[in-house]
Amino acid sequence: MQRIHVVGGGLAGFTAAITAAESGALVTVHEAHHTLGGRARTAEGPYRTNDGPHALYRHGPHWTWLERRELLGPTVTVPPLQAPRLRFRHRGALRRTPPLAVLRLSRRDAAHAPVDTDFRTWATAQAGEEAARAAAHYAAVALYHHDPGSLSAAFVQERLRRAAALPPEARYPVGGWDRIIDRMASRAWNLSVRIETASRIDQAALDTLARTGPVVVATSLDAARTLLGDPSLTWPSGRTALIDLAVRTRRGDAFAVSDLDAPGWIERFTAQDRTLAPAGRQLVQGQIPVAPDESRATGTARAETLLDLGFPGWRERTEWRRDALASGRTGAVDHPGTTWRDRPAIDRGDGIYLAGDQVAAPGLLSEVSFTSGIEAALLALGATDRPAPSTPLDLKRT
């Protein structure tokens, strides 16, 4: 019986491993680090910050996949009392509501937005230049890109609709993303998946694995490019300054601040999940996309401007802080004339398959990792002449 090898123990890797093992295949997961999860890790300690994804979008194709396997676990949404505390920076001031034209634009069907035209041009024709700019900046919460208006109109509009949906699609795993990873790892273990941590695979080791069966490479695209020695494995992503703060609780703090003057988002995640910080403390996290020629400090300064508006006195209340820069680690973005089908193909030939958040699979942010992991496993199963199971996912969704 051939064994299927999965390189990478994150969301894409465990999705592929579980899918293959459910069909009876022998599966080994090779994770280079001592801990599992990839970018879905959650920090240990009093402040449980996520290194990667924060929210699941309820209507995404991965939701059903997790739910049917009882891997989803408890999730929370924005409490009704917190929703009115969403604020918008517009024309330099903090406001309670976005421009009406932005709300109208967010309700447009993404199917009517063209692939070949940039969002700024299309949205300006629909709602005017100011609304188009503000809507693009709001959509940046699901894009992590410094210039959302320059991306494909179809790509941005789909994310704008889902980010602005009412009731909100976003759901937050209680306790952080590592809870989902733990459940996925347990499911894989119960299916007899062999999990090897501190197992770093290089090109020589990959060749050895490939001689015993198909290999699913479920790493970042940068790591896959090096491992496979394939310079074509590239696709544009975002570059984002990140800020994490633990502040003492203050009545009246915003739930979140969306910057409509420039791309940026600050959110108080303990508003949904009190387990992320000790009593009397709030966990505030922000993401500010920055251009290739801008420094992390530029993004951090813009984040602090939003904090001044939505969280008065935050400097005096801060008890812990972490700043970082995520470059090329925030999922794929599609420029005009491209869709997810144009990204690096999952099937690389010779029994090698690619999974992750920047490959040719549909979905929003981490959903791409799930859908590509499933597709990679199905292809690997086919390569072993083993009947591939049917999947409940609609992989044609754009």
C-alpha positions, -999 to +999 in steps of 0.1 A: +000+000+000+014+034-010+018+061+016+008+097+010+032+122+025+021+157+036+048+183+041+035+209+065+013+206+096-009+236+092-044+241+080-038+229+045-016+200+056-041+186+081-070+191+057-051+171+031-041+144+056-076+139+070-092+138+035-067+112+024-069+091+056-107+090+055-104+071+023-081+045+040-048+058+027-016+056+048-006+092+056+024+108+072+026+145+081+060+160+082+062+193+102+095+212+104+087+228+137+083+212+171+047+225+173+019+221+148-003+247+132+019+268+108+005+303+107-026+291+126-007+289+158-019+307+189+006+321+214+007+306+249+005+327+279-020+353+293-026+370+259-036+344+233-027+361+200-031+344+167-001+344+144-023+340+113-060+337+107-084+352+132-119+346+118-138+319+100-164+331+075-196+311+081-206+308+044-172+296+033-169+261+019-146+250+047-173+256+074-193+226+064-162+204+061-151+212+097-186+211+111-194+176+096-163+162+113-170+180+146-137+199+142-152+233+144-157+235+181-173+265+198-172+298+179-185+333+188-196+363+168-197+400+176-220+405+206-251+427+198-240+452+224-206+455+207-217+459+171-227+496+176-192+503+187-177+497+153-162+530+142-150+544+109-123+569+102-135+591+074-121+624+063-098+624+094-127+620+119-141+591+138-177+583+127-204+558+137-215+549+102-197+547+068-209+568+038-243+555+025-228+550-009-203+525+006-231+504+021-249+504-012-218+493-031-212+465-006-245+450-015-237+447-052-235+411-065-198+402-070-209+383-102-215+417-119-180+430-111-155+424-140-124+404-136-104+424-162-110+458-146-095+472-114-119+478-085-113+515-083-123+521-119-154+498-117-166+511-083-161+547-093-185+542-122-210+525-098-209+549-068-185+577-074-148+582-066-150+588-029-173+558-022-150+536-044-119+547-024-136+542+010-151+508+000-117+496-012-101+506+021-129+489+041-124+457+021-087+457+031-097+439+063-100+408+041-072+416+017-041+429+036-030+449+006-019+485+005-038+494-026-070+473-028-084+496-055-058+484-079-069+447-077-094+429-098-129+443-093-144+408-090-118+397-064-123+428-042-161+429-045-166+393-034-145+402-002-163+435+003-197+417+003-186+391+027-168+414+051-198+438+052-225+410+053-254+414+078-256+394+100-218+392+101-203+361+085-172+362+107-170+337+135-141+334+160-129+301+174-130+303+212-095+302+227-078+308+193-070+289+162-048+264+179-080+248+193-090+239+157-055+227+149-056+205+181-089+190+170-077+184+134-045+167+148-066+145+170-088+135+141-058+127+120-043+106+148-075+087+152-074+079+115-039+065+120-021+094+104+016+094+114+026+129+126+063+137+127+074+170+142+109+185+139+109+167+105+125+192+081+123+181+045+148+192+019+150+184-018+169+152-012+144+140+014+115+150-009+129+128-037+131+099-012+095+105-001+082+107-037+096+073-044+072+058-019+040+076-029+024+110-037+036+141-018+014+170-008+035+201-002+014+222+022+038+250+030+040+287+022+046+294-014+081+308-007+090+275+011+075+254-017+095+273-043+127+265-025+118+229-018+107+221-053+133+243-070+106+259-091+110+296-096+075+298-112+059+293-078+052+330-071+020+350-067+014+385-052+004+388-016+002+416+009+027+434+032+012+444+065+023+460+097+008+441+127+003+454+162-009+435+193-017+452+225-029+442+260-046+472+276-065+477+308-102+477+302-119+511+298-156+517+293-163+532+260-135+517+239-145+510+203-151+474+192-132+480+160-120+509+139-120+507+101-099+533+083-117+545+052-091+571+045-064+544+040-063+506+044-063+497+081-082+479+108-080+478+146-101+453+166-107+444+202-108+407+200-117+401+236-151+417+228-160+384+213-138+360+233-130+368+269-107+338+271-080+356+251-069+378+281-071+379+319-100+396+336-098+434+334-076+433+303-084+436+266-065+422+236-064+447+208-049+438+174-045+457+143-033+453+107-021+482+085-011+473+049+021+491+038+035+496+003+067+479-008+087+511-003+072+518+032+087+507+065+070+489+093+073+521+113+051+539+088+023+513+093+028+513+131+024+551+132-009+548+112-021+521+136-013+544+166-034+571+149-064+548+148-058+537+184-058+574+195-092+578+179-109+546+191-090+538+223-083+570+242-055+567+267-043+534+253-006+543+258-010+547+296-031+515+298-008+492+277+007+463+297+021+443+268+028+450+231+041+433+201+049+447+166+056+427+135+056+428+097+039+402+076+054+402+041+039+378+016+022+358+044-014+370+041-028+350+013-031+356-025-044+387-042-056+388-078-047+417-101-070+426-130-072+399-156-065+371-131-085+348-109-077+320-085-074+296-115-043+315-127-024+309-095+002+281-092-015+248-100-021+222-073-009+193-095+029+199-101+034+165-119+054+135-109+032+128-079+038+162-063+008+184-052+007+219-038-016+232-011-017+265+008-033+300+007-017+312-025-025+284-050-052+276-076-082+271-053-112+293-045-120+310-012-112+339+010-079+340+030-076+307+050-104+291+030-079+287+001-058+265+024-088+242+031-100+239-005-065+233-019-058+208+008-089+188-001-082+190-039-045+180-034-056+149-013-082+139-039-056+141-067-031+122-046-056+095-039-063+092-076-026+088-082-025+058-059-054+041-079-075+044-047-111+055-051-114+092-042-143+101-019-169+126-030-165+160-014-193+183-002-174+213-012-181+234-043-146+239-055-159+260-084-169+288-061-151+321-069 
